[in-house]
Amino acid sequence: MITRITGTLNRVLDDEIRLQLGALEYQVLVPEFVRRQLQGKANQPVTLHTSDYLDGNPMQGRVVPRLIGFLSEAELEFFELFCTVDKVGVRKALKALIRPIREIADAIQRQDSKWLTSLPGVGAATAEQIVATLRRKVTKFALIRELADGAAASESMDGNVLEDAYQALLSVGHSPADARDRLDKALAGGKPLKSVDEILLAIYNKGV
């Protein structure tokens, strides 16, 4: 399995990019939000975090290995989580991810099914299923910050700790938006926070 690939960006197409590695050119499928970040970077070196899957129907005798690429491990991790939703396969997930993962995770966390139906291929029933399956698993991604080059960087802590801290803030009366804002500000300090207690102390000691 190929987990990371670095090469020269030859072309950016509708739903894929082509990377040159020596004498070989690789086809890498990318969702729309990644494709937009790579536009204008032709002939530049690019590193993608990748996953692969077999595309096709074995019963019909044709199965093609495909690479899927993202600019950060957090984006790839969110994609793989998104694919765990019932009836959301790899192709549907690739088509749906037209917005940055922070925005999608935020909509899932606040249970905004209507917003999720704005994603291609996501109907009302699928949106409800996405919320039901993922709403307690996406706090880490809703708090992702953007790097200067547009790639997402995951906060360096356990996603379960962030989720527990978020739920703790909700339990004492903070709104979802206020809880996320307070977590954002606490994490922005750059100090390693390894437990819920440390996060809450950072929030309330600073008055954020």
SVG drawing of the C-alpha trace seen along z (x, -y; Angstrom):
<svg xmlns="http://www.w3.org/2000/svg" viewBox="-34 -36 48 49">
<polyline fill="none" stroke="black" stroke-width="0.4" points="0.0,0.0 1.3,-3.5 0.8,-5.9 2.7,-8.9 3.9,-10.0 6.1,-12.9 6.5,-14.0 6.3,-16.9 2.7,-18.0 2.2,-17.6 -1.5,-18.2 -4.6,-19.1 -7.7,-17.5 -11.4,-17.5 -11.2,-14.9 -7.5,-13.8 -4.0,-15.0 -0.9,-13.5 2.4,-13.3 5.7,-12.6 8.1,-10.4 11.2,-9.7 10.1,-8.1 6.6,-7.2 3.5,-9.4 1.0,-8.5 -2.8,-9.2 -4.1,-10.3 -7.7,-10.9 -8.5,-14.0 -11.6,-15.6 -12.6,-19.0 -11.2,-20.9 -7.8,-19.4 -7.9,-20.0 -8.5,-23.7 -5.4,-23.9 -3.3,-22.3 -4.3,-24.6 -1.6,-26.9 1.2,-24.5 2.0,-22.9 5.7,-21.8 6.2,-22.1 7.0,-19.3 3.9,-18.0 3.6,-15.5 0.3,-13.7 -0.8,-11.4 -2.6,-8.6 -4.9,-5.7 -5.7,-3.1 -8.7,-1.0 -9.9,1.4 -12.3,-0.2 -14.6,1.9 -16.7,5.1 -14.8,8.4 -17.8,10.3 -17.3,8.5 -13.6,9.4 -12.2,5.8 -10.8,4.3 -8.5,1.3 -6.2,0.1 -6.7,-3.6 -4.7,-6.1 -6.5,-8.8 -4.5,-11.8 -4.7,-14.5 -2.3,-17.3 -2.4,-16.3 -2.8,-13.2 -5.8,-14.9 -7.6,-15.3 -7.0,-11.6 -8.1,-10.5 -11.4,-12.5 -12.0,-11.0 -11.6,-7.5 -13.9,-8.3 -16.5,-9.7 -16.4,-6.5 -17.5,-4.5 -21.0,-6.0 -23.5,-3.5 -24.0,-3.8 -21.2,-6.3 -18.5,-4.6 -15.2,-5.9 -16.6,-7.4 -19.5,-9.1 -17.1,-10.5 -14.7,-11.9 -17.6,-13.6 -19.0,-15.0 -15.9,-16.6 -16.0,-20.0 -15.6,-22.1 -12.6,-22.1 -13.0,-19.3 -13.2,-21.8 -16.4,-23.2 -17.9,-19.7 -16.9,-18.5 -18.4,-21.7 -21.7,-21.1 -21.7,-17.4 -21.0,-18.5 -23.8,-21.1 -26.1,-18.5 -26.8,-20.7 -28.2,-18.1 -29.6,-20.9 -26.1,-22.2 -24.8,-18.7 -27.3,-18.3 -25.5,-21.1 -22.7,-18.6 -22.9,-16.7 -24.6,-13.3 -25.7,-13.9 -29.5,-13.7 -31.6,-14.3 -31.4,-10.6 -27.7,-10.4 -27.1,-13.7 -29.0,-12.4 -27.0,-9.2 -23.7,-11.1 -24.8,-13.2 -25.9,-10.1 -22.7,-8.2 -20.1,-10.9 -21.2,-13.7 -19.3,-12.5 -16.2,-11.7 -15.4,-14.9 -14.4,-17.5 -10.7,-17.0 -11.5,-17.9 -13.8,-20.8 -10.8,-22.4 -8.3,-21.9 -6.4,-25.0 -5.3,-26.1 -1.6,-26.3 -0.3,-29.1 -0.4,-26.8 -4.0,-25.8 -3.3,-22.3 -5.0,-21.3 -2.9,-20.6 -4.3,-18.5 -3.9,-19.6 -1.3,-17.4 -3.6,-15.7 -5.9,-12.7 -9.2,-13.4 -11.1,-11.7 -9.7,-14.2 -10.9,-17.1 -14.3,-15.4 -14.6,-14.9 -13.5,-18.5 -16.1,-19.8 -18.9,-17.7 -17.8,-19.0 -18.2,-22.6 -21.6,-21.8 -22.6,-20.2 -21.9,-23.4 -24.0,-25.5 -21.8,-26.7 -23.4,-26.7 -21.8,-24.5 -20.3,-27.6 -19.0,-29.0 -17.5,-25.7 -15.6,-25.4 -14.4,-29.0 -13.0,-28.4 -11.3,-25.2 -9.8,-27.1 -8.4,-29.8 -7.0,-27.4 -5.2,-25.3 -3.9,-28.4 -1.5,-29.0 0.7,-26.1 1.1,-24.5 0.7,-20.7 -2.7,-19.9 -3.0,-16.1 -6.2,-15.8 -9.6,-17.3 -8.6,-18.9 -5.7,-20.6 -7.8,-22.0 -10.5,-23.3 -7.9,-24.9 -6.3,-26.6 -9.7,-27.9 -10.9,-29.2 -7.5,-30.4 -7.2,-32.6 -10.8,-33.6 -11.2,-32.5"/>
</svg>
